[in-house]
Amino acid sequence: MSVAAEIPRRIAAAELVALDDFTATHPIKIDLVYAQAGHPDNMFKTALYRPDAKMWGHRDLAAIVLAAARLCFAKTGWIFEIKDCLRTVEAQTLMRETPIVKAHPQWLEEPGRLLSPPGKGGHPRGMAVDVILVDGNGTEIDMGTRFDYLTEDRANNPAARNYTRFGDDEARNQRILYHRRVLEESMMQAAAEAGHPLLPLPQEWWDFRFLPAYSSLFEPIYDADLPPEMRMTAV
C-alpha cells in the first residue's frame, strides 16, 4: 500500500515520553525555550508554552535522542541540551500569531518556508527535536550560530548545514564544522542503530526529524487531546 493510501493514525498520550525524566541518568539537559517570553533564544518574545510544560517527544524519537546523547558524551564529554520537541497544533498557531511572524510573512511562504502551518511537520507529532551541545559547565559549544538563528538572506544562511565559512578565522571555521559533524553523526548513528531513518533539516543545524513520508502517517497532536498535565499550552 502506498503512503498516500494510508489513513493517518492518532498518537496516543502513552506513546509520548518526557525527556525531562532522563536528565539524572543521561547526558542531557532540558531548556524549553518557548516556555519563557524573556528567554534569550525565544525569538518570538512570547511564552508559547505553559511555565510547567515538559519536553515531550514520540517514544521512538526520544530513544534515538537518548542514545545519541550517550554516543556524543562518550566521544567528547559534551552534553545534549534539548530546546524543543513536541510543539502542539495550538502552540504552532500561537507562534504564527506573534508580532515578529506577522512582520515577516515570507517565513510562511515557499520556497524556503521557515515555519510550518499548524498541524504540519514533525514537531506537532513529537517527531522533530532541536538540540545544541554544551560542555560540562553548561557553556554552549560554538556551532557558528545560536539556536533558532534566522536571516533575511536565504541564499547565505550560516545556520544551514552546507554553510562552511564563518569568518576569516580558519581554525574557528574548522572547529565549528567539527562540532556540527559530531552532533549530526551522533544523531544519525543512533537512528541507524534503531533502524529508523532520520532527516537532519538542511536549513537548521539543530533540527533532526523523522522523514516526512513517515511522520505524515500520524495525525498531529492537539493539546485538547492530551491529559491536562501533558498539555504544552494554556489554550
N, CA, C and O of each residue as an XYZ file, in Angstrom:
940
protein
N       0.850     -1.200      0.000
C       0.000      0.000      0.000
C       0.874      1.234      0.000
O       1.847      1.290      0.752
N       0.566      2.212     -0.807
C       1.366      3.428     -0.885
C       1.132      4.299      0.333
O       0.131      4.161      1.036
N       2.108      5.231      0.577
C       1.975      6.155      1.697
C       0.711      6.987      1.552
O       0.027      7.268      2.537
N       0.396      7.389      0.293
C      -0.755      8.243      0.055
C      -2.058      7.553      0.451
O      -3.044      8.220      0.765
N      -2.066      6.196      0.437
C      -3.284      5.464      0.746
C      -3.462      5.217      2.235
O      -4.530      4.790      2.673
N      -2.438      5.480      3.002
C      -2.506      5.238      4.438
C      -3.436      6.236      5.108
O      -3.463      7.414      4.752
N      -4.195      5.754      6.078
C      -5.032      6.625      6.891
C      -4.212      7.048      8.104
O      -3.767      6.189      8.865
N      -3.997      8.361      8.307
C      -3.171      8.796      9.448
C      -3.690      8.242     10.771
O      -4.892      8.216     11.035
N      -2.744      7.802     11.587
C      -3.078      7.192     12.874
C      -2.883      8.196     13.998
O      -1.924      8.967     13.988
N      -3.769      8.189     14.944
C      -3.658      9.081     16.091
C      -2.571      8.592     17.039
O      -2.465      7.394     17.302
N      -1.766      9.512     17.552
C      -0.713      9.189     18.519
C      -1.307      9.273     19.918
O      -1.808     10.321     20.325
N      -1.250      8.178     20.642
C      -1.795      8.140     21.999
C      -0.851      8.841     22.966
O       0.359      8.882     22.744
N      -1.408      9.391     24.035
C      -0.586     10.064     25.045
C       0.477      9.121     25.603
O       1.571      9.563     25.955
N       0.170      7.838     25.686
C       1.115      6.859     26.227
C       2.327      6.667     25.329
O       3.330      6.105     25.770
N       2.260      7.119     24.080
C       3.391      6.994     23.159
C       4.352      8.166     23.270
O       5.371      8.197     22.580
N       4.043      9.133     24.132
C       4.911     10.286     24.337
C       5.756     10.090     25.581
O       5.291      9.553     26.586
N       7.004     10.532     25.501
C       7.969     10.390     26.592
C       8.431     11.778     27.022
O       8.735     12.623     26.180
N       8.484     12.012     28.323
C       9.015     13.272     28.845
C      10.528     13.141     28.970
O      11.020     12.416     29.835
N      11.255     13.826     28.126
C      12.716     13.748     28.176
C      13.262     14.327     29.478
O      14.382     14.010     29.879
N      12.482     15.167     30.133
C      12.876     15.709     31.444
C      13.184     14.591     32.436
O      13.994     14.770     33.345
N      12.540     13.443     32.264
C      12.686     12.346     33.222
C      14.032     11.644     33.120
O      14.324     10.760     33.926
N      14.865     12.021     32.140
C      16.123     11.310     31.911
C      17.365     12.158     32.217
O      18.490     11.722     31.969
N      17.164     13.356     32.748
C      18.315     14.234     32.969
C      19.260     13.703     34.044
O      20.439     14.058     34.054
N      18.768     12.869     34.940
C      19.629     12.329     36.005
C      20.385     11.084     35.562
O      21.344     10.675     36.216
N      19.960     10.480     34.456
C      20.554      9.214     34.035
C      21.252      9.278     32.676
O      21.944      8.336     32.291
N      21.076     10.373     31.957
C      21.660     10.507     30.633
C      22.309     11.890     30.494
O      21.927     12.826     31.197
N      23.280     12.019     29.599
C      23.955     13.319     29.408
C      23.095     14.286     28.588
O      23.453     14.667     27.474
N      21.948     14.674     29.171
C      21.065     15.628     28.523
C      20.636     16.698     29.519
O      20.591     16.471     30.729
N      20.325     17.855     28.980
C      19.714     18.946     29.733
C      18.474     19.388     28.972
O      18.371     19.206     27.758
N      17.534     19.972     29.709
C      16.306     20.455     29.101
C      16.257     21.971     29.224
O      16.429     22.525     30.310
N      16.023     22.628     28.103
C      15.877     24.087     28.086
C      14.704     24.408     27.162
O      14.898     24.687     25.979
N      13.494     24.368     27.703
C      12.284     24.561     26.906
C      12.120     26.048     26.618
O      11.440     26.771     27.346
N      12.749     26.475     25.558
C      12.899     27.893     25.230
C      11.570     28.629     25.183
O      11.433     29.715     25.746
N      10.589     28.033     24.508
C       9.350     28.759     24.236
C       8.400     28.822     25.430
O       7.283     29.325     25.310
N       8.835     28.318     26.569
C       8.030     28.451     27.791
C       8.326     29.764     28.510
O       7.645     30.110     29.475
N       9.350     30.503     28.040
C       9.760     31.743     28.701
C       9.804     32.887     27.691
O      10.586     32.863     26.741
N       8.955     33.883     27.911
C       8.935     35.025     26.987
C      10.281     35.737     26.960
O      10.692     36.245     25.917
N      10.975     35.779     28.110
C      12.234     36.502     28.191
C      13.465     35.669     27.917
O      14.581     36.165     28.070
N      13.303     34.433     27.520
C      14.465     33.585     27.229
C      15.249     34.206     26.073
O      14.651     34.598     25.071
N      16.570     34.304     26.190
C      17.362     34.956     25.128
C      17.256     34.263     23.771
O      17.510     34.890     22.743
N      16.891     32.996     23.748
C      16.754     32.284     22.482
C      15.311     32.235     21.976
O      15.044     31.664     20.918
N      14.386     32.828     22.722
C      12.993     32.829     22.274
C      12.769     34.020     21.350
O      12.439     35.115     21.807
N      12.947     33.808     20.068
C      12.841     34.884     19.092
C      11.424     35.440     18.996
O      11.231     36.543     18.485
N      10.432     34.694     19.478
C       9.049     35.132     19.384
C       8.657     36.075     20.522
O       7.619     36.734     20.453
N       9.490     36.141     21.573
C       9.276     37.048     22.709
C       7.900     36.855     23.335
O       7.318     37.788     23.890
N       7.397     35.647     23.239
C       6.097     35.288     23.793
C       6.219     33.902     24.403
O       6.880     33.031     23.838
N       5.588     33.690     25.549
C       5.570     32.368     26.157
C       4.514     31.527     25.446
O       3.322     31.642     25.730
N       4.958     30.691     24.532
C       4.037     29.849     23.775
C       3.579     28.653     24.594
O       2.463     28.164     24.418
N       4.439     28.182     25.487
C       4.127     27.025     26.316
C       3.818     27.451     27.744
O       4.168     28.552     28.169
N       3.163     26.568     28.470
C       2.924     26.799     29.893
C       4.259     26.783     30.642
O       5.195     26.112     30.207
N       4.365     27.507     31.755
C       5.625     27.521     32.515
C       6.038     26.131     33.009
O       7.227     25.860     33.179
N       5.068     25.262     33.238
C       5.382     23.928     33.754
C       5.309     22.850     32.673
O       5.248     21.661     32.986
N       5.315     23.255     31.418
C       5.286     22.277     30.324
C       6.562     21.441     30.333
O       7.619     21.906     30.758
N       6.448     20.210     29.862
C       7.595     19.313     29.769
C       8.019     19.146     28.309
O       7.311     19.541     27.383
N       9.193     18.550     28.140
C       9.753     18.302     26.820
C       9.300     16.915     26.362
O      10.012     15.927     26.540
N       8.109     16.860     25.771
C       7.569     15.602     25.308
C       8.072     15.283     23.901
O       8.256     16.172     23.071
N       8.286     13.999     23.659
C       8.660     13.544     22.329
C       8.085     12.169     22.076
O       7.830     11.415     23.015
N       7.881     11.840     20.821
C       7.435     10.483     20.498
C       8.487      9.497     20.997
O       9.688      9.748     20.898
N       8.025      8.386     21.528
C       8.946      7.457     22.189
C      10.051      6.959     21.265
O      11.168      6.720     21.724
N       9.768      6.798     19.972
C      10.804      6.322     19.050
C      11.895      7.367     18.846
O      13.077      7.029     18.785
N      11.505      8.629     18.740
C      12.491      9.696     18.600
C      13.229      9.912     19.912
O      14.439     10.140     19.911
N      12.519      9.842     21.025
C      13.162     10.022     22.328
C      14.265      8.986     22.540
O      15.330      9.316     23.062
N      14.023      7.749     22.143
C      15.033      6.696     22.294
C      16.281      7.013     21.475
O      17.401      6.763     21.922
N      16.089      7.560     20.285
C      17.222      7.937     19.434
C      18.002      9.088     20.067
O      19.233      9.066     20.087
N      17.296     10.090     20.581
C      17.963     11.239     21.210
C      18.803     10.785     22.398
O      19.942     11.224     22.553
N      18.262      9.924     23.225
C      18.995      9.462     24.405
C      20.225      8.650     23.999
O      21.295      8.795     24.591
N      20.068      7.802     22.995
C      21.212      7.014     22.519
C      22.267      7.917     21.897
O      23.462      7.713     22.111
N      21.837      8.909     21.133
C      22.779      9.842     20.507
C      23.524     10.654     21.552
O      24.717     10.917     21.404
N      22.828     11.049     22.604
C      23.479     11.808     23.674
C      24.582     10.987     24.324
O      25.648     11.513     24.644
N      24.328      9.706     24.517
C      25.361      8.840     25.100
C      26.559      8.714     24.153
O      27.706      8.759     24.597
N      26.300      8.557     22.865
C      27.385      8.456     21.882
C      28.234      9.724     21.876
O      29.463      9.661     21.879
N      27.570     10.864     21.867
C      28.278     12.146     21.822
C      29.105     12.350     23.090
O      30.254     12.784     23.026
N      28.517     12.036     24.232
C      29.219     12.227     25.501
C      30.441     11.320     25.600
O      31.490     11.735     26.093
N      30.304     10.082     25.131
C      31.429      9.144     25.174
C      32.589      9.638     24.312
O      33.751      9.391     24.632
N      32.279     10.326     23.237
C      33.307     10.794     22.312
C      33.934     12.110     22.744
O      35.136     12.309     22.565
N      33.136     13.015     23.312
C      33.599     14.391     23.533
C      33.440     14.906     24.960
O      34.099     15.870     25.348
N      32.568     14.269     25.744
C      32.232     14.805     27.058
C      31.181     15.905     27.002
O      30.856     16.508     28.024
N      30.651     16.169     25.815
C      29.640     17.210     25.656
C      28.249     16.658     25.919
O      28.005     15.457     25.801
N      27.352     17.551     26.275
C      26.005     17.195     26.705
C      24.989     17.741     25.708
O      25.151     18.841     25.181
N      23.949     16.965     25.457
C      22.835     17.430     24.632
C      21.974     18.387     25.467
O      21.534     18.034     26.561
N      21.739     19.575     24.957
C      20.754     20.475     25.560
C      19.584     20.557     24.577
O      19.735     21.046     23.458
N      18.432     20.079     25.002
C      17.274     19.959     24.120
C      16.404     21.190     24.267
O      15.985     21.553     25.366
N      16.142     21.823     23.135
C      15.441     23.104     23.122
C      13.953     22.980     22.825
O      13.157     23.762     23.345
N      13.562     22.012     21.998
C      12.159     21.864     21.643
C      11.948     20.482     21.050
O      12.858     19.898     20.461
N      10.736     19.965     21.212
C      10.386     18.686     20.596
C       8.909     18.745     20.217
O       8.574     19.264     19.152
N       8.021     18.229     21.061
C       6.601     18.340     20.730
C       6.162     19.802     20.752
O       6.352     20.509     21.741
N       5.582     20.231     19.660
C       5.000     21.569     19.533
C       3.575     21.362     19.040
O       3.345     21.181     17.845
N       2.636     21.388     19.951
C       1.260     21.045     19.610
C       0.681     22.023     18.584
O       1.234     23.096     18.343
N      -0.432     21.629     17.995
C      -1.071     22.466     16.977
C      -1.436     23.826     17.562
O      -1.297     24.851     16.896
N      -1.904     23.831     18.807
C      -2.232     25.104     19.442
C      -0.996     25.994     19.570
O      -1.075     27.203     19.357
N       0.147     25.396     19.917
C       1.388     26.163     20.040
C       1.840     26.682     18.678
O       2.315     27.813     18.572
N       1.697     25.874     17.652
C       2.035     26.335     16.297
C       1.173     27.534     15.903
O       1.658     28.484     15.288
N      -0.091     27.478     16.259
C      -0.999     28.581     15.936
C      -0.587     29.850     16.670
O      -0.568     30.933     16.085
N      -0.256     29.715     17.952
C       0.194     30.869     18.730
C       1.470     31.464     18.144
O       1.632     32.683     18.112
N       2.363     30.614     17.686
C       3.626     31.063     17.106
C       3.383     31.939     15.881
O       4.025     32.978     15.723
N       2.470     31.528     15.024
C       2.189     32.280     13.805
C       1.498     33.606     14.081
O       1.488     34.499     13.234
N       0.920     33.731     15.269
C       0.209     34.958     15.625
C       1.089     35.969     16.359
O       0.613     37.046     16.718
N       2.361     35.645     16.589
C       3.244     36.561     17.292
C       3.605     37.740     16.394
O       3.618     37.599     15.171
N       3.899     38.906     16.983
C       4.218     40.086     16.178
C       5.383     39.880     15.215
O       5.350     40.393     14.096
N       6.398     39.151     15.620
C       7.564     39.004     14.752
C       7.232     38.186     13.509
O       7.752     38.462     12.428
N       6.374     37.188     13.653
C       5.995     36.393     12.486
C       5.089     37.206     11.566
O       5.225     37.139     10.344
N       4.174     37.965     12.140
C       3.308     38.807     11.317
C       4.114     39.853     10.548
O       3.723     40.280      9.462
N       5.245     40.259     11.128
C       6.107     41.240     10.453
C       6.989     40.591      9.395
O       7.621     41.293      8.606
N       7.041     39.256      9.364
C       7.869     38.540      8.384
C       7.028     37.456      7.698
O       7.278     36.267      7.893
N       6.050     37.852      6.910
C       5.194     36.852      6.253
C       5.961     35.915      5.329
O       5.486     34.823      5.018
N       7.135     36.332      4.894
C       7.926     35.471      4.000
C       8.377     34.198      4.705
O       8.691     33.211      4.040
N       8.418     34.198      6.039
C       8.789     32.991      6.772
C       7.763     31.875      6.580
O       8.058     30.707      6.835
N       6.577     32.230      6.138
C       5.494     31.261      5.966
C       5.325     30.842      4.518
O       4.433     30.058      4.195
N       6.179     31.359      3.646
C       5.996     31.167      2.213
C       7.029     30.202      1.631
O       8.148     30.077      2.128
N       6.622     29.539      0.583
C       7.543     28.733     -0.219
C       8.181     29.622     -1.287
O       7.566     30.612     -1.685
N       9.388     29.311     -1.769
C      10.254     28.245     -1.261
C      11.007     28.676     -0.010
O      11.063     29.863      0.310
N      11.572     27.732      0.680
C      12.370     28.051      1.858
C      11.557     28.428      3.073
O      12.038     29.163      3.935
N      10.317     27.932      3.161
C       9.477     28.241      4.310
C      10.176     27.863      5.615
O      10.768     26.788      5.720
N      10.106     28.745      6.600
C      10.781     28.520      7.868
C       9.841     28.024      8.961
O      10.289     27.367      9.901
N       8.552     28.322      8.857
C       7.581     27.900      9.861
C       6.461     27.127      9.182
O       5.878     27.586      8.200
N       6.171     25.954      9.714
C       5.137     25.120      9.117
C       3.746     25.593      9.531
O       3.579     26.154     10.614
N       2.760     25.373      8.687
C       1.378     25.659      9.078
C       0.979     24.765     10.255
O       1.547     23.686     10.424
N       0.026     25.191     11.060
C      -0.416     24.356     12.187
C      -0.808     22.948     11.731
O      -1.586     22.769     10.794
N      -0.250     21.972     12.414
C      -0.536     20.579     12.095
C       0.428     19.946     11.127
O       0.402     18.729     10.941
N       1.292     20.746     10.494
C       2.235     20.218      9.515
C       3.615     20.023     10.146
O       3.979     20.715     11.097
N       4.373     19.072      9.603
C       5.748     18.877     10.032
C       5.895     17.875     11.163
O       4.926     17.257     11.604
N       7.137     17.731     11.622
C       7.439     16.749     12.651
C       7.114     17.195     14.062
O       6.722     16.376     14.893
N       7.271     18.487     14.350
C       7.094     18.954     15.730
C       5.713     18.660     16.303
O       5.635     18.242     17.458
N       4.605     18.854     15.559
C       3.304     18.587     16.174
C       2.990     17.094     16.332
O       1.883     16.726     16.723
N       3.945     16.262     16.033
C       3.815     14.831     16.265
C       4.866     14.329     17.262
O       4.959     13.131     17.528
N       5.651     15.258     17.806
C       6.742     14.859     18.685
C       7.822     14.122     17.941
O       8.590     13.370     18.542
N       7.896     14.329     16.616
C       8.820     13.598     15.761
C       9.895     14.501     15.170
O      10.518     14.147     14.169
N      10.118     15.655     15.774
C      11.230     16.540     15.433
C      11.798     17.066     16.739
O      11.063     17.331     17.690
N      13.112     17.215     16.773
C      13.758     17.668     18.000
C      14.836     18.687     17.654
O      15.506     18.576     16.627
N      14.993     19.686     18.527
C      16.014     20.727     18.367
C      17.046     20.548     19.472
O      16.709     20.548     20.656
N      18.311     20.396     19.073
C      19.380     20.052     20.014
C      20.593     20.945     19.791
O      20.984     21.197     18.651
N      21.193     21.425     20.890
C      22.502     22.056     20.828
C      23.446     21.265     21.732
O      23.020     20.340     22.424
N      24.720     21.629     21.723
C      25.714     20.978     22.573
C      26.249     21.963     23.598
O      26.473     23.134     23.290
N      26.455     21.476     24.836
C      27.087     22.275     25.878
C      28.166     21.428     26.548
O      28.128     20.198     26.506
N      29.127     22.115     27.167
C      30.164     21.363     27.883
C      29.708     21.092     29.309
O      28.574     21.406     29.673
N      30.583     20.513     30.113
C      30.224     20.140     31.475
C      29.879     21.306     32.362
O      29.240     21.121     33.397
N      30.286     22.507     31.986
C      29.954     23.708     32.750
C      28.692     24.392     32.238
O      28.277     25.423     32.768
N      28.088     23.815     31.210
C      26.887     24.408     30.641
C      27.164     25.460     29.587
O      26.239     26.118     29.111
N      28.432     25.628     29.215
C      28.797     26.603     28.182
C      28.506     26.026     26.803
O      28.872     24.887     26.512
N      27.847     26.813     25.952
C      27.492     26.331     24.633
C      28.727     26.088     23.772
O      29.663     26.888     23.752
N      28.703     24.976     23.071
C      29.737     24.680     22.087
C      29.463     25.540     20.849
O      28.313     25.680     20.430
N      30.497     26.101     20.278
C      30.354     27.017     19.140
C      29.896     26.254     17.906
O      30.623     25.416     17.374
N      28.674     26.558     17.457
C      28.111     25.919     16.266
C      27.978     26.906     15.104
O      27.354     26.590     14.091
N      28.550     28.072     15.245
C      28.502     29.062     14.175
C      27.371     30.048     14.316
O      27.532     31.228     14.004
N      26.226     29.580     14.781
C      25.094     30.443     15.097
C      24.443     29.907     16.361
O      24.723     28.789     16.793
N      23.580     30.709     16.943
C      22.781     30.234     18.052
C      21.582     29.453     17.514
O      21.252     29.528     16.331
N      20.946     28.713     18.400
C      19.692     28.039     18.087
C      18.662     29.053     17.582
O      18.595     30.180     18.072
N      17.876     28.644     16.615
C      16.800     29.449     16.038
C      17.305     30.709     15.329
O      16.585     31.702     15.230
N      18.526     30.661     14.846
C      19.047     31.793     14.082
C      18.293     31.904     12.759
O      18.168     30.927     12.020
N      17.798     33.089     12.472
C      17.120     33.349     11.207
C      17.793     34.514     10.502
O      18.299     35.435     11.143
N      17.793     34.465      9.186
C      18.401     35.519      8.400
C      17.450     35.966      7.299
O      16.626     35.187      6.820
N      17.573     37.211      6.911
C      16.773     37.707      5.796
C      17.331     37.205      4.459
O      16.625     37.187      3.451
N      18.588     36.803      4.463
C      19.262     36.363      3.241
C      19.210     34.841      3.157
O      20.066     34.157      3.716
N      18.223     34.321      2.471
C      18.038     32.868      2.414
C      19.147     32.179      1.628
O      19.394     30.989      1.822
N      19.812     32.910      0.749
C      20.876     32.318     -0.055
C      22.199     32.270      0.698
O      23.152     31.646      0.231
N      22.269     32.914      1.843
C      23.515     32.985      2.604
C      23.191     32.795      4.079
O      23.255     33.736      4.871
N      22.841     31.559      4.434
C      22.324     31.250      5.762
C      23.368     30.497      6.585
O      23.610     29.319      6.319
N      23.999     31.140      7.584
C      25.013     30.465      8.391
C      24.480     29.295      9.204
O      25.264     28.473      9.677
N      23.146     29.197      9.381
C      22.572     28.076     10.130
C      22.415     26.834      9.268
O      22.171     25.745      9.788
N      22.552     26.987      7.952
C      22.380     25.856      7.040
C      23.532     24.865      7.188
O      24.661     25.247      7.496
N      23.235     23.613      6.968
C      24.244     22.564      7.146
C      25.347     22.628      6.091
O      26.453     22.144      6.329
N      25.067     23.204      4.954
C      26.084     23.278      3.896
C      26.909     24.563      3.954
O      27.722     24.819      3.066
N      26.705     25.364      4.985
C      27.472     26.606      5.138
C      28.841     26.264      5.737
O      28.928     25.466      6.670
N      29.898     26.862      5.206
C      31.241     26.464      5.643
C      32.157     27.615      6.046
O      33.240     27.371      6.577
N      31.750     28.868      5.809
C      32.629     29.995      6.109
C      31.993     30.889      7.161
O      30.997     31.563      6.896
N      32.569     30.893      8.349
C      32.035     31.657      9.474
C      32.958     32.814      9.848
O      33.034     33.209     11.011
N      33.649     33.344      8.862
C      34.593     34.421      9.097
C      35.951     34.070      8.545
O      36.112     33.079      7.832
N      36.925     34.888      8.879
C      38.272     34.717      8.325
C      39.177     33.830      9.172
O      40.295     33.510      8.769
N      38.692     33.434     10.348
C      39.492     32.591     11.239
C      39.309     31.130     10.810
O      38.305     30.499     11.140
N      40.274     30.611     10.085
C      40.134     29.264      9.541
C      40.082     28.213     10.643
O      39.374     27.214     10.514
N      40.824     28.429     11.725
C      40.798     27.467     12.830
C      39.388     27.378     13.425
O      38.899     26.290     13.731
N      38.740     28.552     13.585
C      37.369     28.531     14.118
C      36.427     27.865     13.116
O      35.550     27.093     13.503
N      36.606     28.161     11.842
C      35.773     27.507     10.837
C      35.828     25.992     10.985
O      34.794     25.324     10.968
N      37.008     25.463     11.127
C      37.173     24.013     11.224
C      36.578     23.476     12.524
O      36.025     22.377     12.541
N      36.687     24.244     13.615
C      36.088     23.802     14.884
C      34.569     23.718     14.755
O      33.954     22.741     15.184
N      33.975     24.743     14.163
C      32.517     24.761     14.016
C      32.055     23.580     13.179
O      31.095     22.898     13.538
N      32.730     23.337     12.070
C      32.348     22.221     11.213
C      32.489     20.892     11.943
O      31.676     19.987     11.757
N      33.522     20.776     12.772
C      33.687     19.555     13.566
C      32.558     19.420     14.579
O      32.004     18.333     14.744
N      32.213     20.502     15.257
C      31.148     20.456     16.260
C      29.818     20.040     15.624
O      29.089     19.211     16.168
N      29.521     20.621     14.483
C      28.274     20.258     13.789
C      28.306     18.797     13.351
O      27.302     18.088     13.422
N      29.471     18.366     12.903
C      29.596     16.976     12.449
C      29.402     16.000     13.616
O      28.774     14.954     13.454
N      29.937     16.341     14.777
C      29.772     15.477     15.949
C      28.293     15.313     16.295
O      27.824     14.199     16.531
N      27.569     16.422     16.324
C      26.148     16.360     16.645
C      25.394     15.533     15.607
O      24.624     14.639     15.958
N      25.615     15.834     14.338
C      24.878     15.128     13.292
C      25.234     13.651     13.243
O      24.349     12.806     13.101
N      26.508     13.331     13.358
C      26.910     11.926     13.293
C      26.371     11.138     14.483
O      26.018      9.967     14.338
N      26.302     11.763     15.655
C      25.746     11.082     16.830
C      24.280     10.749     16.599
O      23.835      9.634     16.872
N      23.534     11.726     16.095
C      22.108     11.503     15.843
C      21.893     10.458     14.743
O      21.030      9.589     14.867
N      22.671     10.545     13.682
C      22.465      9.626     12.556
C      22.892      8.203     12.915
O      22.268      7.238     12.471
N      23.951      8.068     13.714
C      24.369      6.731     14.140
C      23.307      6.103     15.027
O      22.966      4.932     14.855
N      22.782      6.875     15.976
C      21.747      6.349     16.861
C      20.503      5.962     16.066
O      19.880      4.939     16.348
N      20.141      6.772     15.075
C      18.979      6.463     14.250
C      19.208      5.192     13.433
O      18.309      4.360     13.310
N      20.403      5.044     12.880
C      20.715      3.856     12.095
C      20.662      2.607     12.962
O      20.146      1.572     12.540
N      21.195      2.708     14.176
C      21.177      1.560     15.088
C      19.756      1.205     15.506
O      19.461      0.048     15.805
N      18.878      2.207     15.527
C      17.475      1.963     15.866
C      16.667      1.507     14.655
O      15.516      1.089     14.791
N      17.274      1.589     13.470
C      16.580      1.203     12.256
C      15.497      2.174     11.860
O      14.478      1.788     11.288
N      15.724      3.456     12.171
C      14.697      4.469     11.911
C      15.330      5.646     11.184
O      16.039      6.431     11.813
N      15.101      5.799      9.873
C      15.713      6.910      9.121
C      15.393      8.265      9.735
O      14.290      8.508     10.227
N      16.391      9.137      9.690
C      16.274     10.462     10.306
C      16.718     11.512      9.303
O      17.657     11.296      8.538
N      16.036     12.654      9.313
C      16.382     13.754      8.422
C      17.003     14.891      9.214
O      16.330     15.473     10.064
N      18.275     15.230      8.963
C      18.832     16.470      9.513
C      18.320     17.627      8.644
O      18.682     17.719      7.471
N      17.500     18.493      9.193
C      16.889     19.555      8.393
C      17.983     20.409      7.760
O      18.825     20.945      8.481
N      17.998     20.551      6.438
C      19.119     21.224      5.774
C      19.360     22.661      6.219
O      20.512     23.087      6.302
N      18.307     23.418      6.507
C      18.489     24.836      6.811
C      18.703     25.143      8.290
O      18.910     26.300      8.656
N      18.654     24.111      9.152
C      18.816     24.335     10.594
C      19.689     23.233     11.184
O      19.256     22.082     11.255
N      20.905     23.559     11.607
C      21.825     22.536     12.086
C      21.333     21.847     13.356
O      21.799     20.752     13.673
N      20.419     22.451     14.080
C      19.946     21.921     15.361
C      18.740     20.997     15.220
O      18.366     20.345     16.195
N      18.122     20.915     14.055
C      16.842     20.223     13.865
C      17.039     18.852     13.229
O      17.660     18.715     12.175
N      16.488     17.830     13.910
C      16.501     16.462     13.402
C      15.085     15.916     13.502
O      14.394     16.146     14.495
N      14.652     15.192     12.470
C      13.269     14.744     12.447
C      13.111     13.462     11.648
O      13.952     13.125     10.815
N      12.014     12.749     11.916
C      11.689     11.599     11.088
C      11.299     12.087      9.689
O      10.849     13.220      9.520
N      11.474     11.232      8.709
C      11.183     11.608      7.334
C       9.706     11.961      7.182
O       8.850     11.311      7.782
N       9.402     12.986      6.384
C       8.004     13.385      6.195
C       7.099     12.236      5.751
O       5.937     12.173      6.152
N       7.623     11.331      4.928
C       6.809     10.206      4.470
C       6.360      9.336      5.641
O       5.317      8.686      5.571
N       7.150      9.325      6.719
C       6.775      8.552      7.904
C       5.890      9.365      8.840
O       4.825      8.896      9.242
N       6.309     10.567      9.189
C       5.538     11.350     10.158
C       4.143     11.677      9.638
O       3.214     11.849     10.427
N       3.986     11.766      8.309
C       2.670     12.071      7.750
C       1.686     10.921      7.916
O       0.492     11.086      7.664
N       2.176      9.754      8.339
C       1.287      8.634      8.620
C       0.551      8.804      9.940
O      -0.313      7.996     10.282
N       0.893      9.861     10.688
C       0.306     10.093     12.001
C      -0.396     11.442     12.035
O       0.024     12.393     11.376
N      -1.468     11.510     12.809
C      -2.173     12.774     12.983
C      -1.360     13.707     13.875
O      -0.644     13.240     14.761
N      -1.459     15.018     13.657
C      -0.813     15.957     14.578
C      -1.493     15.919     15.941
O      -2.651     15.523     16.070
N      -0.748     16.336     16.942
C      -1.232     16.277     18.321
C      -1.754     17.641     18.746
O      -1.081     18.660     18.591
N      -2.962     17.638     19.283
C      -3.579     18.841     19.850
C      -3.506     18.762     21.367
O      -3.650     17.685     21.945
N      -3.283     19.902     22.009
C      -3.347     19.930     23.467
C      -4.698     19.416     23.961
O      -4.786     18.738     24.985
N      -5.744     19.753     23.215
C      -7.088     19.365     23.625
C      -7.254     17.852     23.727
O      -8.157     17.369     24.410
N      -6.375     17.094     23.040
C      -6.462     15.637     23.067
C      -5.590     15.008     24.147
O      -5.618     13.791     24.331
N      -4.814     15.822     24.864
C      -3.904     15.317     25.883
C      -4.475     15.521     27.280
O      -5.286     16.423     27.491
N      -4.063     14.695     28.235
C      -4.432     14.962     29.632
C      -3.919     16.333     30.051
O      -2.894     16.777     29.533
N      -4.589     17.016     30.964
C      -4.174     18.382     31.335
C      -2.714     18.503     31.705
O      -2.078     19.498     31.359
N      -2.157     17.515     32.403
C      -0.780     17.604     32.869
C       0.241     17.466     31.729
O       1.421     17.756     31.927
N      -0.194     17.031     30.550
C       0.715     16.864     29.430
C       0.601     17.983     28.411
O       1.379     18.006     27.457
N      -0.306     18.886     28.565
C      -0.541     19.916     27.565
C       0.600     20.925     27.546
O       1.165     21.268     28.585
N       0.926     21.393     26.341
C       2.013     22.342     26.178
C       1.578     23.782     26.396
O       2.352     24.592     26.905
N       0.354     24.108     26.018
C      -0.124     25.481     26.128
C      -1.267     25.570     27.134
O      -1.775     24.561     27.623
N      -1.652     26.803     27.423
C      -2.794     27.053     28.305
C      -4.064     27.306     27.519
O      -5.086     27.688     28.089
N      -4.004     27.091     26.200
C      -5.165     27.346     25.337
C      -6.286     26.372     25.666
O      -7.349     26.424     25.048
